[in-house]
Amino acid sequence: MLKHLDELSGLGEAGLRDLWERGVAPAAEELAGWVFRGWNTSRFAARSPVGGRAFAKAFFRDAGAVHGCNFVVGTRAGEWHIDTRHPFGFFAVYPTTESRAWGRHRPALLLDYGRGRGAEFLAAWGVRPGLRLRFVGGMARPLRDLIRRPPNAAEGLYVGRAFMTTALKVPVTCFALERWGRMTPEPAGLRESAFAGDRTRRGERII
């Protein structure tokens, strides 16, 4: 059984795609209220200015729907540092079965960056992103991520495929996700920390 992010990411692009093909669509509520750390297989992602291949995503509820955002990540000496003070790259979360564009694709959970309400959430949380994060968030808007729960994997592990634009559906990368820490119930909690409880876990900590 696959138990950790490292085991998933070690499978590489081909291995993750095979798991994704054999996986099942999770419900949005499975991810809501949690922060996940992840790893991209794309070499292009290694040049990302917000964490390289490492990334972090948060999922939260708002007005009966699930939304999400990304956080800046740093990895040093095997430790993950997730900076929850600077959310960016917002997305809406819903099943592909509710999308006309993706309805004929394999059932999955769709992360739609084109429908992310970043300006609204940033204003509500009192956060003003710098130029770099505004640029990265804008560049992410054509992305669509399709998340599935892989077979023979521990609870809290997921695999995803990223595509560029709804119209063309150009595959960009496969990635692995691991549930990492619980998010505070209220989005305003991001001003301090997106986590409730302990701040250190298996050599990982937030900034």
Backbone bond lengths (Angstrom), bond angles and torsions (degrees), N, CA, C in turn:
res aa  C-N    CA-C-N  psi(-1)  N-CA   C-N-CA  omega(-1)  CA-C   N-CA-C  phi
1 M - - - 1.465 - - 1.524 110.31 -
2 L 1.316 116.40 136.46 1.455 121.81 175.46 1.526 108.71 -75.95
3 K 1.354 116.12 128.96 1.457 119.17 -173.03 1.520 114.37 -119.31
4 H 1.341 118.15 -23.10 1.455 119.88 -172.84 1.524 111.45 -136.74
5 L 1.318 115.39 163.44 1.455 121.58 178.06 1.518 112.10 -57.97
6 D 1.326 117.07 -40.75 1.464 120.30 -178.21 1.527 111.41 -60.34
7 E 1.326 116.43 -36.43 1.465 119.35 179.34 1.527 110.68 -68.01
8 L 1.322 116.30 -38.63 1.456 119.44 178.18 1.526 111.26 -68.07
9 S 1.333 116.47 -50.86 1.459 119.92 -176.39 1.517 111.73 -63.74
10 G 1.342 116.96 -28.53 1.458 120.76 179.57 1.518 113.59 -67.42
11 L 1.326 117.12 -13.58 1.469 121.02 179.40 1.524 112.22 -76.84
12 G 1.330 116.84 -17.29 1.451 120.01 179.04 1.522 113.13 74.30
13 E 1.326 115.21 -178.66 1.458 122.19 -176.39 1.531 111.97 -57.89
14 A 1.332 117.47 -49.40 1.463 120.56 -176.72 1.523 111.47 -65.23
15 G 1.325 116.42 -42.13 1.459 119.68 -179.03 1.513 112.55 -66.12
16 L 1.332 117.10 -41.49 1.460 120.19 179.32 1.525 111.27 -68.29
17 R 1.314 115.80 -36.92 1.468 117.71 178.76 1.527 110.46 -65.78
18 D 1.323 117.52 -37.81 1.465 120.46 177.68 1.524 110.41 -63.09
19 L 1.337 117.28 -43.37 1.464 120.47 177.77 1.522 110.87 -63.77
20 W 1.331 115.95 -40.14 1.458 120.37 179.72 1.531 110.51 -62.88
21 E 1.304 116.10 -41.91 1.469 120.02 179.64 1.521 111.52 -62.20
22 R 1.332 116.73 -33.83 1.466 121.14 -176.28 1.521 112.96 -95.56
23 G 1.334 116.62 -0.80 1.451 120.34 -176.81 1.518 113.20 -81.87
24 V 1.330 114.81 -177.16 1.467 121.30 178.78 1.524 108.40 -127.12
25 A 1.318 115.19 158.38 1.460 120.54 -178.67 1.526 110.87 -76.76
26 P 1.325 118.16 125.88 1.470 119.88 175.23 1.525 110.47 -82.72
27 A 1.305 116.35 163.35 1.458 120.93 172.94 1.521 108.83 -84.21
28 A 1.313 117.18 148.96 1.459 121.06 179.51 1.523 111.43 -58.57
29 E 1.323 116.74 -34.03 1.464 120.49 -178.24 1.530 112.64 -65.40
30 E 1.328 117.13 -21.45 1.473 119.33 177.46 1.526 111.15 -64.29
31 L 1.325 116.39 -32.45 1.449 121.01 -175.81 1.526 112.84 -97.83
32 A 1.330 117.10 -21.31 1.457 121.15 -177.02 1.526 111.17 -61.25
33 G 1.315 115.78 134.59 1.453 121.34 178.63 1.518 114.24 90.36
34 W 1.346 117.08 6.86 1.463 120.53 -177.11 1.523 111.45 -127.52
35 V 1.312 114.65 155.64 1.464 122.50 169.09 1.524 107.43 -108.31
36 F 1.323 116.02 136.07 1.462 122.68 -179.10 1.523 109.85 -118.01
37 R 1.299 115.63 142.67 1.454 119.13 168.54 1.526 107.56 -101.25
38 G 1.337 116.40 152.86 1.456 118.92 -175.24 1.510 112.71 -148.29
39 W 1.334 114.21 171.40 1.460 121.34 -178.11 1.516 109.68 -142.05
40 N 1.350 116.26 125.90 1.459 122.63 177.29 1.521 110.85 -89.13
41 T 1.324 116.54 145.85 1.459 119.84 176.73 1.528 112.06 -90.13
42 S 1.318 117.42 -17.25 1.460 121.24 -175.69 1.526 112.40 -68.04
43 R 1.329 116.69 134.20 1.457 120.62 174.71 1.519 111.03 -66.24
44 F 1.318 115.92 -31.45 1.460 120.52 177.90 1.520 110.72 -60.64
45 A 1.350 115.88 -37.13 1.462 120.13 -179.01 1.517 111.65 -64.15
46 A 1.330 117.83 -24.25 1.463 120.93 -179.58 1.519 111.85 -61.70
47 R 1.334 117.48 -20.04 1.462 121.50 -179.63 1.523 112.59 -94.49
48 S 1.322 116.48 6.25 1.457 119.92 179.53 1.525 110.62 -60.50
49 P 1.343 118.58 135.58 1.463 121.14 179.83 1.519 113.95 -79.15
50 V 1.343 118.12 1.96 1.458 120.57 -176.84 1.529 112.26 -120.84
51 G 1.332 117.64 23.40 1.460 118.59 175.24 1.505 115.17 145.10
52 G 1.332 118.31 -2.36 1.455 118.92 -176.92 1.514 110.47 68.04
53 R 1.320 116.96 -137.64 1.463 119.62 179.46 1.524 112.39 -73.81
54 A 1.319 117.19 -21.03 1.461 121.00 177.76 1.526 109.70 -79.35
55 F 1.322 116.97 141.58 1.459 120.47 177.45 1.516 109.61 -151.28
56 A 1.321 116.42 170.25 1.466 121.38 177.69 1.512 108.77 -142.16
57 K 1.335 115.99 140.05 1.456 122.65 179.26 1.522 109.57 -129.12
58 A 1.321 115.80 142.11 1.465 121.99 174.64 1.518 108.84 -115.13
59 F 1.324 115.88 145.76 1.457 122.20 178.41 1.525 108.19 -124.64
60 F 1.331 117.01 131.53 1.460 119.86 -176.41 1.522 109.64 -145.02
61 R 1.320 115.21 159.96 1.460 121.59 -178.74 1.524 110.09 -94.86
62 D 1.327 115.68 144.06 1.457 120.67 175.49 1.523 108.48 -153.99
63 A 1.319 115.85 121.14 1.474 122.04 176.81 1.521 112.00 51.84
64 G 1.324 116.29 44.77 1.451 120.75 175.90 1.508 115.45 79.23
65 A 1.327 117.98 2.70 1.461 121.90 179.15 1.526 109.16 -122.79
66 V 1.329 116.03 167.45 1.461 121.25 178.32 1.522 108.78 -109.62
67 H 1.309 115.24 134.05 1.456 122.72 178.05 1.523 108.22 -129.89
68 G 1.321 115.57 175.23 1.459 118.14 179.77 1.515 112.03 -157.48
69 C 1.325 114.70 172.44 1.457 121.57 177.75 1.525 108.43 -153.05
70 N 1.310 115.19 172.76 1.458 122.05 177.22 1.519 110.30 -110.75
71 F 1.331 115.81 159.87 1.459 121.88 175.40 1.529 109.59 -126.95
72 V 1.315 115.56 154.21 1.462 121.22 174.79 1.520 108.94 -70.24
73 V 1.341 115.94 138.24 1.464 121.72 -177.60 1.523 109.84 -125.68
74 G 1.326 115.33 143.33 1.451 121.58 170.12 1.517 108.89 -131.56
75 T 1.318 117.97 141.24 1.462 121.67 176.68 1.522 108.28 -124.01
76 R 1.320 115.06 124.81 1.463 120.78 -179.52 1.514 108.90 -139.54
77 A 1.329 115.51 125.82 1.468 121.54 177.02 1.523 111.62 52.95
78 G 1.322 116.45 39.85 1.457 120.11 177.46 1.513 114.76 82.58
79 E 1.332 118.40 -2.62 1.457 121.78 178.99 1.518 110.68 -99.13
80 W 1.315 115.06 141.54 1.465 120.94 176.47 1.519 108.81 -99.10
81 H 1.319 116.29 132.03 1.457 122.21 177.42 1.529 107.39 -120.04
82 I 1.319 116.38 107.99 1.460 122.16 -177.36 1.521 108.32 -104.65
83 D 1.323 116.10 114.81 1.455 121.81 -177.08 1.522 109.54 -89.23
84 T 1.317 116.27 97.62 1.460 121.42 -176.33 1.519 112.99 -80.32
85 R 1.334 117.43 -0.35 1.464 119.80 -178.61 1.520 112.49 -80.81
86 H 1.338 116.49 -12.12 1.458 119.40 -172.92 1.529 111.45 -130.10
87 P 1.341 118.21 75.61 1.472 120.70 177.48 1.526 110.74 -71.13
88 F 1.315 116.01 148.61 1.458 122.02 177.41 1.527 107.81 -159.08
89 G 1.311 117.46 175.86 1.464 120.82 175.71 1.518 112.76 57.03
90 F 1.327 117.35 62.59 1.463 121.63 -175.80 1.530 111.06 -80.92
91 F 1.329 115.34 150.80 1.468 120.35 -178.54 1.526 110.35 -147.36
92 A 1.328 115.49 154.56 1.464 122.68 171.79 1.526 108.02 -93.37
93 V 1.330 116.34 150.90 1.462 121.80 -175.34 1.524 109.33 -124.33
94 Y 1.337 116.76 123.89 1.464 120.53 177.91 1.527 109.14 -163.02
95 P 1.331 118.59 160.03 1.466 121.44 -178.77 1.525 111.48 -67.48
96 T 1.317 116.83 148.53 1.462 119.96 176.42 1.528 111.19 -62.90
97 T 1.324 117.04 -22.91 1.468 119.94 179.22 1.524 111.92 -66.09
98 E 1.339 117.09 -16.54 1.456 121.04 178.51 1.528 112.05 -95.87
99 S 1.323 116.51 4.95 1.459 121.09 -178.25 1.523 110.42 -113.15
100 R 1.323 116.61 126.82 1.452 120.19 177.39 1.524 110.93 -64.58
101 A 1.331 116.42 -36.10 1.466 120.88 -176.65 1.518 112.67 -73.42
102 W 1.357 116.54 -31.94 1.463 119.80 -174.44 1.518 112.71 -112.15
103 G 1.321 117.98 3.37 1.455 121.40 -174.64 1.516 114.38 -61.01
104 R 1.335 117.60 -28.74 1.461 120.28 179.50 1.518 112.76 -88.77
105 H 1.337 116.46 -4.21 1.463 120.69 176.85 1.527 108.28 -78.02
106 R 1.323 115.82 172.89 1.467 119.17 176.43 1.530 109.54 -60.25
107 P 1.345 118.07 138.71 1.466 119.69 178.54 1.527 111.02 -56.17
108 A 1.318 116.00 129.40 1.462 121.65 -178.05 1.514 108.11 -158.37
109 L 1.322 115.32 174.28 1.457 121.33 173.48 1.518 107.04 -95.73
110 L 1.321 117.12 122.90 1.457 122.18 -174.03 1.524 110.60 -96.07
111 L 1.330 116.14 126.85 1.462 122.35 171.48 1.518 106.09 -102.75
112 D 1.327 115.93 108.37 1.459 122.29 -171.77 1.524 109.88 -105.03
113 Y 1.318 116.32 101.03 1.457 121.20 -179.23 1.526 111.61 -71.61
114 G 1.309 117.38 -21.04 1.450 120.67 177.72 1.515 112.91 -69.93
115 R 1.333 117.01 -18.96 1.465 121.52 179.92 1.519 112.34 -110.66
116 G 1.330 116.40 13.02 1.460 119.60 178.67 1.520 112.02 -69.22
117 R 1.323 117.06 137.30 1.467 122.22 -177.31 1.526 109.59 -102.15
118 G 1.331 115.42 57.00 1.451 120.24 -174.39 1.506 114.47 -59.84
119 A 1.325 118.25 -48.87 1.464 121.02 -177.17 1.526 111.05 -59.87
120 E 1.330 115.58 -40.07 1.463 120.19 -178.84 1.526 111.43 -66.30
121 F 1.335 117.15 -47.04 1.457 119.89 -178.31 1.532 111.85 -69.61
122 L 1.320 117.11 -39.54 1.464 120.09 178.84 1.528 110.50 -61.58
123 A 1.321 116.54 -40.78 1.456 120.25 178.55 1.524 111.12 -65.26
124 A 1.340 116.01 -41.45 1.464 120.33 -179.86 1.522 111.62 -65.36
125 W 1.345 116.63 -33.71 1.462 120.66 -178.39 1.524 113.17 -90.17
126 G 1.331 116.18 -3.93 1.454 118.80 179.56 1.514 113.46 69.83
127 V 1.343 117.19 31.71 1.464 121.90 -177.78 1.521 109.29 -107.64
128 R 1.328 116.71 134.81 1.461 122.11 176.34 1.526 108.84 -118.97
129 P 1.325 117.42 100.58 1.461 119.51 -177.93 1.523 111.75 -69.86
130 G 1.320 115.31 148.91 1.448 120.47 176.75 1.511 111.58 -74.64
131 L 1.327 115.70 175.80 1.455 121.41 -177.20 1.519 111.71 -58.49
132 R 1.344 117.54 -40.61 1.463 120.50 -178.51 1.515 111.33 -60.83
133 L 1.329 117.77 -46.63 1.460 120.31 -178.24 1.526 111.43 -70.71
134 R 1.309 117.96 -34.13 1.467 119.49 175.65 1.527 110.24 -63.82
135 F 1.315 116.63 -39.87 1.455 120.90 179.45 1.534 110.51 -65.93
136 V 1.334 116.88 -48.11 1.466 120.78 -179.38 1.523 110.59 -63.43
137 G 1.332 117.02 -42.10 1.454 120.07 178.42 1.516 112.44 -61.69
138 G 1.336 116.59 -39.22 1.451 120.14 177.46 1.514 112.45 -66.43
139 M 1.331 116.25 -39.00 1.460 120.46 179.31 1.524 111.85 -66.57
140 A 1.336 117.15 -24.03 1.469 120.91 -177.22 1.518 112.85 -80.31
141 R 1.320 119.19 -14.05 1.461 120.85 -172.77 1.525 114.67 -58.81
142 P 1.338 120.66 -31.64 1.470 119.04 176.69 1.533 114.15 -75.98
143 L 1.333 118.08 -7.69 1.464 120.73 -175.29 1.521 111.81 -78.45
144 R 1.333 114.73 147.63 1.455 122.63 172.05 1.525 107.06 -136.44
145 D 1.327 117.46 124.57 1.463 122.31 178.25 1.517 109.65 -105.55
146 L 1.323 116.70 136.25 1.462 122.38 176.22 1.521 108.54 -114.84
147 I 1.341 116.39 116.06 1.464 123.27 -173.62 1.522 109.98 -103.42
148 R 1.357 115.44 136.51 1.452 120.61 174.31 1.519 109.22 -137.12
149 R 1.331 115.87 153.71 1.465 121.62 176.67 1.522 108.65 -89.51
150 P 1.339 118.02 119.37 1.466 119.63 -174.40 1.527 111.96 -74.88
151 P 1.323 117.18 156.37 1.472 120.37 176.98 1.521 110.20 -72.56
152 N 1.312 115.75 153.25 1.464 122.39 174.83 1.522 112.10 53.97
153 A 1.327 115.82 46.61 1.463 121.03 179.56 1.522 109.77 -131.43
154 A 1.317 115.64 151.12 1.458 121.00 179.65 1.521 110.66 -67.16
155 E 1.320 116.02 159.88 1.460 121.21 177.71 1.531 109.57 -60.40
156 G 1.323 116.00 138.19 1.458 119.87 177.97 1.511 114.45 94.03
157 L 1.348 117.84 1.16 1.460 121.76 176.90 1.528 109.69 -106.06
158 Y 1.339 115.44 136.65 1.460 120.76 -179.67 1.529 109.45 -141.46
159 V 1.315 115.51 159.77 1.461 121.02 173.20 1.525 107.75 -125.01
160 G 1.324 115.63 151.28 1.446 119.53 -177.83 1.514 112.09 -141.41
161 R 1.321 114.88 160.79 1.461 121.88 171.98 1.518 107.98 -126.59
162 A 1.319 115.65 133.26 1.460 121.35 179.28 1.519 109.36 -100.98
163 F 1.331 115.45 136.00 1.456 122.20 178.30 1.525 109.51 -123.91
164 M 1.322 115.99 151.83 1.455 121.39 176.92 1.524 109.67 -100.33
165 T 1.312 115.90 114.11 1.462 127.26 177.70 1.536 113.64 68.80
166 T 1.316 113.80 145.49 1.458 121.11 177.99 1.522 111.04 -68.66
167 A 1.326 116.82 -37.23 1.464 120.42 -174.34 1.525 111.98 -69.48
168 L 1.344 117.24 -48.67 1.457 120.30 -174.85 1.526 113.45 -88.81
169 K 1.328 116.72 -31.53 1.464 121.97 -178.97 1.536 111.35 54.90
170 V 1.303 116.36 51.67 1.464 121.75 178.89 1.526 109.01 -82.78
171 P 1.352 119.71 118.10 1.469 120.43 179.68 1.516 111.12 -66.26
172 V 1.336 115.87 135.40 1.466 121.63 -177.26 1.519 111.29 -108.96
173 T 1.327 117.22 -49.61 1.458 120.70 -176.06 1.518 110.20 -164.27
174 C 1.321 116.28 160.57 1.459 122.48 165.32 1.526 107.97 -101.82
175 F 1.311 116.27 155.00 1.466 118.69 179.45 1.523 110.21 -150.31
176 A 1.320 114.11 159.33 1.462 122.48 178.50 1.518 109.56 -111.27
177 L 1.328 117.03 145.35 1.460 122.77 178.50 1.519 110.11 -127.98
178 E 1.332 115.64 140.31 1.468 120.99 175.61 1.521 109.65 -132.73
179 R 1.320 116.87 129.09 1.463 121.32 176.00 1.523 108.90 -61.71
180 W 1.323 115.77 127.66 1.461 119.25 -169.22 1.517 113.91 -118.01
181 G 1.315 118.03 -43.47 1.464 120.50 -179.37 1.512 110.23 -160.95
182 R 1.322 115.69 155.47 1.464 119.32 -178.42 1.521 110.27 -82.41
183 M 1.316 114.37 142.10 1.451 121.45 177.31 1.514 109.06 -88.96
184 T 1.330 116.59 147.04 1.454 118.96 177.38 1.526 109.26 -64.88
185 P 1.333 118.55 151.54 1.456 120.78 -175.08 1.519 114.35 -59.70
186 E 1.334 117.81 -36.15 1.456 120.42 -176.06 1.519 110.91 -99.62
187 P 1.339 118.31 132.58 1.461 120.74 177.61 1.516 113.37 -54.26
188 A 1.337 117.86 -30.34 1.460 120.31 -179.81 1.517 111.42 -59.89
189 G 1.340 117.33 -20.24 1.458 120.87 179.05 1.514 112.99 -62.24
190 L 1.342 117.43 -16.38 1.455 119.85 178.83 1.514 112.08 -64.17
191 R 1.312 117.60 -19.88 1.458 119.30 179.80 1.523 110.76 -64.08
192 E 1.316 115.94 -27.80 1.461 120.41 178.92 1.519 110.77 -108.05
193 S 1.334 116.21 -59.70 1.450 121.03 -178.11 1.508 109.45 -161.10
194 A 1.303 117.04 144.45 1.460 120.37 179.04 1.510 111.86 -86.38
195 F 1.320 117.65 3.02 1.448 120.87 -174.84 1.513 112.29 -116.23
196 A 1.322 115.05 148.70 1.445 121.64 170.59 1.516 107.71 -109.07
197 G 1.314 116.87 144.66 1.460 119.57 178.00 1.512 112.27 88.13
198 D 1.350 116.05 -152.04 1.457 121.21 -174.84 1.521 111.79 -61.77
199 R 1.346 115.55 146.41 1.455 121.03 179.56 1.516 111.67 -98.41
200 T 1.297 118.69 -4.22 1.457 120.66 -178.29 1.516 109.34 -124.93
201 R 1.341 115.74 134.97 1.455 119.91 -177.01 1.519 109.08 -152.54
202 R 1.332 117.05 116.80 1.451 122.65 177.96 1.532 112.64 50.03
203 G 1.345 116.12 46.64 1.447 119.67 178.31 1.500 114.08 74.42
204 E 1.339 118.92 13.78 1.454 122.71 -179.28 1.522 107.98 -114.64
205 R 1.311 117.65 141.36 1.444 119.13 177.33 1.520 110.51 -149.60
206 I 1.320 115.05 158.17 1.450 119.29 177.04 1.512 107.90 -91.59
207 I 1.331 116.51 160.52 1.450 121.38 -179.60 1.513 109.55 -81.14
